[in-house]
């Protein structure tokens, strides 16, 4: 296992340093990387889950900050629910095209007096303990 990890790090370093080499070897390397990711998923999960939660919390906070500036300071209307992901991407608020670390889009919830940005968390289900959300007061 240790040798596999070392080999993966070396290959990743070479591929990131030489884009032409990356393009040439991608068809051969990608299946190996995918298989390594499958093998490492279970042993690394206890370490990755807290990192993914931190990443999602940071994204949610950044999105909320910019949303608050647009709505409160600039007087703009919040994006409509179906347009929220487009708004996030148009403003380049995440490195992941508005997708949380578990593969779900960040979303917007508007109540009668608040706006909330949220991630569904690891289980992908709304309203559960692992959801990550932040918001601010706002009247429609």
C-alpha positions as CSV (number, residue, x, y, z in Angstrom):
1,X,0.0,0.0,0.0
2,X,2.8,2.4,0.9
3,X,4.6,1.8,-2.4
4,X,1.3,2.4,-4.3
5,X,0.9,5.8,-2.5
6,X,4.5,6.8,-3.3
7,X,4.1,5.8,-6.9
8,X,0.9,7.8,-7.2
9,X,2.5,10.9,-5.7
10,X,5.4,10.6,-8.1
11,X,3.2,10.1,-11.1
12,X,0.9,13.0,-10.1
13,X,4.0,15.3,-9.8
14,X,5.3,14.3,-13.2
15,X,1.9,14.8,-14.8
16,X,1.3,18.1,-13.3
17,X,4.8,19.4,-14.2
18,X,4.6,18.3,-17.9
19,X,1.2,19.0,-19.5
20,X,2.2,17.3,-22.8
21,X,3.2,14.2,-21.0
22,X,-0.2,14.3,-19.1
23,X,-2.1,14.5,-22.4
24,X,-0.1,11.6,-23.9
25,X,-0.4,9.3,-20.9
26,X,-3.9,10.2,-19.7
27,X,-5.6,7.2,-21.4
28,X,-3.2,4.8,-19.6
29,X,-2.9,6.6,-16.3
30,X,-6.5,7.6,-15.6
31,X,-7.8,4.0,-15.1
32,X,-4.9,3.3,-12.7
33,X,-5.7,6.5,-10.7
34,X,-9.4,5.6,-10.6
35,X,-8.5,2.1,-9.3
36,X,-6.1,3.6,-6.7
37,X,-8.8,6.0,-5.6
38,X,-11.3,3.1,-5.1
39,X,-8.7,1.1,-3.1
40,X,-7.8,4.1,-0.9
41,X,-11.4,5.4,-0.4
42,X,-12.3,3.3,2.6
43,X,-9.0,3.6,4.5
44,X,-8.8,7.4,3.9
45,X,-12.5,8.1,4.6
46,X,-11.9,8.9,8.3
47,X,-9.4,11.6,7.3
48,X,-11.2,12.9,4.2
49,X,-14.6,13.5,5.8
50,X,-13.4,16.3,8.1
51,X,-11.5,17.9,5.2
52,X,-14.5,17.7,2.9
53,X,-16.7,19.3,5.7
54,X,-14.2,22.1,6.1
55,X,-14.1,22.7,2.4
56,X,-17.9,22.8,2.2
57,X,-18.1,25.1,5.2
58,X,-15.6,27.5,3.6
59,X,-17.5,27.5,0.3
60,X,-20.8,28.1,2.0
61,X,-19.4,31.0,4.0
62,X,-17.9,32.6,0.9
63,X,-21.1,32.2,-1.1
64,X,-23.2,33.7,1.8
65,X,-20.8,36.6,2.1
66,X,-21.1,37.5,-1.6
67,X,-24.8,36.9,-1.6
68,X,-25.2,39.3,1.4
69,X,-23.1,41.9,-0.4
70,X,-25.3,41.7,-3.5
71,X,-28.6,41.6,-1.6
72,X,-27.9,43.9,1.3
73,X,-25.3,46.4,0.0
74,X,-26.1,46.5,-3.7
75,X,-29.9,46.1,-3.3
76,X,-30.1,43.2,-5.8
77,X,-32.7,40.5,-5.6
78,X,-31.4,37.1,-4.6
79,X,-31.1,34.6,-7.4
80,X,-34.1,32.5,-8.0
81,X,-33.8,28.9,-6.8
82,X,-33.4,27.4,-10.2
83,X,-30.7,30.0,-11.1
84,X,-28.6,29.8,-8.0
85,X,-26.0,27.5,-9.4
86,X,-25.6,29.8,-12.4
87,X,-25.2,32.7,-10.1
88,X,-22.5,30.9,-8.0
89,X,-20.6,30.0,-11.2
90,X,-21.0,33.4,-12.8
91,X,-19.4,35.0,-9.7
92,X,-16.7,32.3,-9.5
93,X,-17.4,31.6,-5.9
94,X,-16.1,28.0,-5.7
95,X,-13.3,26.1,-7.3
96,X,-15.7,23.2,-8.0
97,X,-18.4,24.9,-10.2
98,X,-20.8,25.2,-7.4
99,X,-20.6,21.5,-6.5
100,X,-19.9,20.4,-2.9
101,X,-17.3,17.8,-2.0
102,X,-19.9,15.0,-2.2
103,X,-21.0,15.8,-5.7
104,X,-24.2,17.8,-4.9
105,X,-24.8,21.4,-6.0
106,X,-24.8,24.1,-3.3
107,X,-28.3,25.4,-3.0
108,X,-30.3,28.4,-1.7
109,X,-33.2,28.3,0.7
110,X,-35.3,31.5,1.1
111,X,-37.6,31.7,4.1
112,X,-39.9,34.6,4.9
113,X,-37.2,36.4,6.8
114,X,-33.8,34.8,5.9
115,X,-31.6,33.4,3.1
116,X,-29.6,30.2,3.6
117,X,-26.9,28.6,1.5
118,X,-26.5,25.0,2.1
119,X,-24.7,21.7,1.2
120,X,-26.6,18.5,1.7
121,X,-23.5,17.0,3.3
122,X,-22.2,13.4,2.9
123,X,-25.5,11.7,2.9
124,X,-27.0,13.9,0.2
125,X,-30.3,14.1,2.1
126,X,-31.9,17.5,3.1
127,X,-32.7,18.2,6.7
128,X,-30.2,15.8,8.3
129,X,-27.5,16.3,10.9
130,X,-24.6,16.4,8.3
131,X,-26.1,19.4,6.3
132,X,-23.9,22.4,6.2
133,X,-25.6,25.8,6.0
134,X,-25.2,29.4,6.7
135,X,-27.4,32.4,6.2
136,X,-28.4,35.9,7.1
137,X,-31.7,37.8,7.8
138,X,-33.5,39.1,4.7
139,X,-37.1,40.0,4.1
140,X,-38.7,39.5,0.8
